[in-house]
Amino acid sequence: METYGPEDRALFETQGTKLYEEIVTAGGLAAGDERIQPDGELHRAFNQLVELGLVQHERDTNRWVPEDPNTVESRVVSPLSHEAATLLEASSQWARAFGVLSQTWKRAPSATSGPFTYLHAEAIDPFLAALVADCEEEMLTAQPQAGRNLHLMPLGVLRDTALLERGAKIRTLYQHSARRNAITREYVAAVTDRGAEVRTLDEFFNRMIVVDRRVAVIPSGDDLSVALAVREPSIVAYFVDVFERSWERARPFTSRETSLMKDIAAEQRAMTLRMLIEGHSDPVSAKRLGVSPRTYAGYVADLKTEFEAETRFQLGYVIGHQGISGSEPTDDS
């Protein structure tokens, strides 16, 4: 019997199984039922049941009666299992062949495309996937919350857990605002359970991925439609140094201590003060804090209440009069 594809399975799951259950419950289906005629709504699903051998025509009663699905299952599943085994073996052979080429590529620096490679739109994700799959020791990532596609986070969990299970390390930086996102928290829980480390910072930083301290990928434009892969050792080392300095100032994501959350709230308050003092627009300030303009407006409103100011002008005057810079040490410092 020939194998069945995704469309066949979808038809079977949405219409075929329901029709079969109806036939079993009723003890049969009249051959003249309008729904299974050539122009009927269940014609395709009925033909599939006939083709699979799940129903047989009973001449004496001119009805279609059900057959035992267990006898049919092996005829459908066995060819698929055989095909899957064949594909797995073929994929393993291809992987081994490409593995040899990858090692050859690594041993020949002159064969690379140079210290810089521009990646456009649809080429970015495949490049990153291949880069991460090739990671042997460590991946450093800086992921500002603003602009990240959270719908792809489940794919990131699978990719990163596979990397961790190979024995590589992952360290990731977010902004403090990421702590309020449920999907991000689920990702962090999944990867930290497998040994990854995640921390957060109060201020904005740009997106960056560094793999094995040999290749760094950074945005090449504000719209994230172009990325730049950097292989120049001195520049990659510079990026790593920037990451390490930020990492030292960041706070562990996994901790839920009350004192830590108070410190984070204090850092976001100080950052809001600095944005106001420096005169940045709300969209720019919100981006720096990794929050929406609406959330940032809420931060400003809290400061108005704190300093008993009715307008931003009054708030600015009070802040200036008190000599506040937004860089004052916290109580714990």
Buried (B, 14 or more C-beta within 10 A) or exposed (E): EEBBEEEBEEBBEEBBBEBBEEBBEEEBBEBEBEBBEEEEEBBEBBBBBEEBBBBEEEEEEEBBBBBEBEEBEEEBEEBEEEEEEEEEEEEEEEEEEEEEEBEEEEEEEEEEEEEEBEBEEEEBBEBBEEBBEBBEEBBBBBBBBBEBEEEEBEEBBEBBBEBBEEEBBBBBBBBBBBBEBEBBBEBBEBBBEBEBBBBBBBBBBEBBBBBBBBBBBBBBEEEBEBBBBBBEEEBBEEBBEBBEEBBEEBBEBEEEEEEEBEBBEBBBBBBBBBBBBEEBEEEBBBBBBBBBBEBBBEBBEEBBEEBEBEEEEEBBEBBEEEEBEBEEEEEEE
